[in-house]
Amino acid sequence: MSHVLVISVHRIHVGRSGEAVHLRQLSEALRATGERVTVLDGPMDPGRDGADHGAGLRPVAEQLDTLLARDRPDAALLWGHLGEETELVRRLAAANVPTVLEHPAADLVPVPETLRLVDEVVVPSAFARRLFESQTGRQARAIEPCLRGCACPPEPSRDPVSKGSYRLTFINPEPAKGLGVVMHLVLAASGAGLPFRFRFVEGRWTRDHLAPLGIGPTDLPEVEIVEYRDDSCALYAETDLLLVPSLWQESFGMVAREAVIHGVPVVATRVGGLPQAVGDGGQCLPPPAWDGDYQVRMTMAEVRAWLAAVITGLRGAHRPQPALLSRATSDSVRAYRAVLGSSPG
């Protein structure tokens, strides 16, 4: 039985980011195949100021040193992309541990030393692979991330006409994720009298960030702000359609794929890896224009196109696809086992 090390500069066990969810699910899936897995958890959250990386990562580096001395892993999967991970890579390379770099951010190029020291690079989509290879001149393997499990039973199609307000969910309501797009839809739907209720699920941005912008139930009765939850089945059971209007180049789009698996239609922007994540589970529209602060400028034609896509999605059949999750997980785990086992020693 091989010994696999999963190590990250960011939080794995309690992190809410897509990367943390993926690494948790992947670690459990590898254990289920019989692999012996050690997880070393980083102290940082995505987006945290990097001024104290050295001090923050010291405990992780010390844990790694202890592990390398006592129980050297056969291979390591290391998450990182901005240079925080380089010191950890140095230690792994010095111990001759084959190391695979998990590079989740397609629009950010890893530091040269990290790339020089790792044996393989994994990215989460075909788009991310093309972008990474064009930026670095180095090949990468595209492996879709592991998602949270789904326990939803298959259900017959629901009749949207018999329902009240349609619940449109928007996860992590921050400007780069398309907050401006959703606000255009909120105002247009309200003005047109459409029976839409918008649910904002807190992520890096919470109700405290939104309140100064006048976004909340007091100012906008159509908007409900709810806390993040780990129970994806409950979240999507309360969702009629998922909005993913991201403006930056998403490497994949885990929430979009989760929604499709749960039978929830998706309307997203046609950027990055989102079209791959959405597949035939919804529509992807061109992103509107925006400035450096992600302030969106949408024409009335664009707003109407988004509302039309939402209405089309709501009229479709809603049927969970647990088999899609099962197949995707099996394919991803098989690919990770192959890349970890084939890294040169």
Residue pairs with C-beta under 8 A, 6 or more apart in sequence:
1 34
1 35
1 36
2 35
2 36
2 74
2 75
2 340
2 341
3 35
3 36
3 37
3 38
3 71
3 72
3 73
3 74
4 30
4 35
4 36
4 37
4 38
4 73
4 74
4 75
4 76
4 77
4 340
5 37
5 38
5 39
5 40
5 67
5 73
5 75
5 76
5 77
5 97
6 12
6 23
6 26
6 27
6 30
6 37
6 38
6 39
6 40
6 76
6 77
6 79
7 39
7 40
7 42
7 60
7 64
7 76
7 77
7 78
7 79
7 88
8 19
8 20
8 23
8 40
8 41
8 42
8 78
8 79
8 80
9 42
9 44
9 53
9 57
9 60
9 79
9 80
9 84
9 85
9 88
10 17
10 19
10 20
10 42
10 44
10 45
10 46
10 79
11 20
11 41
11 42
11 43
11 44
11 45
12 20
12 23
12 24
12 27
12 39
12 41
12 42
12 79
13 20
13 24
13 39
13 41
14 20
15 21
15 45
15 46
16 203
16 228
17 45
17 46
18 104
18 145
18 252
18 254
18 255
19 46
19 79
19 102
19 104
19 145
21 145
21 146
21 147
21 148
21 254
22 124
22 145
22 146
22 147
22 254
23 39
23 79
23 102
25 146
25 147
25 148
25 149
25 329
26 77
26 145
26 146
26 332
26 333
26 336
27 37
27 39
29 146
29 329
29 332
29 333
30 37
30 333
30 336
30 337
31 37
33 333
33 337
35 337
38 67
38 71
38 73
40 60
40 63
40 64
40 67
41 60
42 56
42 57
42 60
42 84
43 56
43 57
43 59
43 60
44 53
44 56
44 57
44 84
46 204
47 204
50 82
50 83
50 84
53 83
53 84
54 87
57 84
57 87
57 88
60 88
61 87
61 88
61 91
64 88
64 91
64 92
65 91
67 73
68 91
68 92
68 95
68 97
72 95
72 97
73 97
74 97
74 98
75 97
75 98
75 99
75 100
75 340
75 341
75 343
76 92
76 97
76 98
76 99
76 100
77 99
77 100
77 102
77 122
77 336
77 340
78 85
78 88
78 89
78 92
78 99
78 100
78 101
78 102
78 118
79 85
79 102
79 104
80 86
80 88
80 101
80 102
80 103
80 110
80 114
81 103
81 104
81 105
81 108
81 110
82 108
82 110
82 111
83 110
83 111
83 114
85 101
85 114
86 111
86 113
86 114
86 117
89 99
89 101
89 113
89 114
89 117
89 118
90 113
90 117
92 99
92 117
93 99
93 117
96 345
98 119
98 340
98 343
98 344
98 345
99 117
99 118
99 119
99 120
99 343
100 118
100 119
100 120
100 121
100 122
100 339
100 340
100 343
101 110
101 114
101 115
101 118
101 120
101 121
101 122
102 122
103 110
103 121
103 122
103 123
103 128
103 132
103 140
104 123
104 124
104 145
104 251
105 251
106 123
106 125
106 127
106 128
106 131
106 132
106 249
106 250
106 251
106 272
106 273
107 131
107 248
107 249
109 132
109 135
109 136
110 121
110 136
115 121
115 136
115 138
119 343
119 344
120 140
120 141
120 339
120 342
120 343
121 132
121 138
121 139
121 140
121 141
122 140
122 141
122 142
122 143
122 336
122 339
123 129
123 132
123 140
123 141
123 142
123 143
123 251
124 142
124 143
124 144
124 145
124 251
124 252
124 273
125 142
125 144
125 251
125 252
125 272
125 273
125 276
125 277
126 142
126 273
126 276
127 249
127 251
127 272
127 273
127 276
128 140
128 142
128 251
128 252
128 272
128 273
129 140
129 141
129 142
131 249
132 138
132 140
133 139
133 140
141 335
141 339
143 332
143 335
143 336
143 339
144 252
144 257
144 276
144 328
144 331
144 332
145 252
145 254
145 332
146 329
146 332
146 333
147 232
147 254
147 257
147 258
147 261
147 325
147 328
147 329
148 230
148 232
148 258
149 232
149 325
150 232
150 233
150 258
150 261
150 262
150 320
150 322
150 325
151 233
152 233
152 236
152 237
152 262
152 263
152 320
152 322
153 320
154 319
154 320
154 322
155 263
155 318
155 319
155 320
156 319
157 317
157 318
157 319
158 317
158 318
160 166
160 240
160 314
160 315
163 240
164 195
165 195
165 196
165 197
166 195
166 196
166 197
166 240
166 241
166 314
167 197
167 199
167 238
167 239
167 240
167 241
168 185
168 196
168 197
168 198
168 199
168 239
168 240
168 241
168 242
168 243
168 310
169 198
169 199
169 201
169 235
169 236
169 238
169 239
169 241
169 242
169 243
169 264
170 177
170 178
170 179
170 182
170 198
170 199
170 200
170 201
170 242
170 243
170 245
171 177
171 201
171 203
171 242
171 244
171 255
172 201
172 202
172 203
172 204
172 205
173 179
173 182
173 200
173 201
173 202
173 203
173 205
173 210
173 215
173 225
174 203
174 204
174 205
174 209
175 247
175 293
175 294
175 295
176 246
176 247
176 248
176 294
177 203
177 244
177 245
177 246
177 247
177 248
178 243
178 244
178 245
178 246
178 247
178 269
178 287
178 296
179 205
179 294
180 288
180 290
180 294
180 295
180 296
180 298
181 243
181 245
181 247
181 269
181 287
181 288
181 296
181 298
181 306
182 198
182 200
182 243
182 245
183 215
183 296
184 296
184 298
184 303
184 306
185 196
185 198
185 243
185 303
185 306
185 307
185 310
186 198
186 220
186 222
186 223
188 303
188 304
188 307
189 196
189 222
189 307
190 220
190 222
192 307
194 307
196 222
196 310
197 222
197 224
198 222
198 223
198 224
199 223
199 224
199 225
199 226
199 238
199 239
200 210
200 215
200 223
200 224
200 225
200 226
201 226
201 227
201 228
201 229
201 235
202 225
202 226
202 227
202 228
203 228
206 225
207 216
207 225
210 216
210 225
214 220
215 223
215 225
216 223
216 225
217 223
217 224
217 225
229 235
232 258
232 262
233 262
236 242
236 258
236 259
236 262
236 263
236 264
237 262
239 259
239 262
239 264
240 264
240 314
240 318
241 264
241 265
241 266
241 267
241 310
241 313
241 314
242 255
242 256
242 259
242 264
242 265
242 266
242 267
242 282
243 266
243 267
243 268
243 310
244 253
244 255
244 256
244 266
244 267
244 268
244 269
244 274
244 278
245 267
245 268
245 269
245 287
245 306
246 253
246 268
246 269
246 271
246 272
246 274
246 287
247 269
247 271
247 287
247 290
247 294
247 296
248 271
248 272
249 271
249 272
250 271
250 272
250 273
250 274
250 277
251 272
251 273
252 272
252 273
252 274
252 276
252 277
253 268
253 272
253 273
253 274
253 276
253 277
253 278
254 277
256 266
256 268
256 274
256 277
256 278
256 281
256 282
257 277
257 278
257 279
257 328
259 265
259 266
259 281
259 282
260 266
260 277
260 278
260 279
260 281
260 282
260 321
260 324
261 320
261 321
261 322
261 324
261 325
262 320
262 321
263 318
263 319
263 320
263 321
264 318
265 281
265 282
265 313
265 314
265 316
265 318
266 278
266 281
266 282
266 283
266 313
267 282
267 283
267 284
267 285
267 306
267 309
267 310
267 313
268 274
268 275
268 277
268 278
268 282
268 283
268 284
268 285
269 284
269 285
269 286
269 287
270 284
270 285
270 286
270 287
271 287
274 284
275 284
278 284
282 313
283 309
283 312
283 313
285 305
285 306
285 309
288 296
288 297
288 298
288 299
288 302
289 296
289 297
289 298
290 296
290 297
291 297
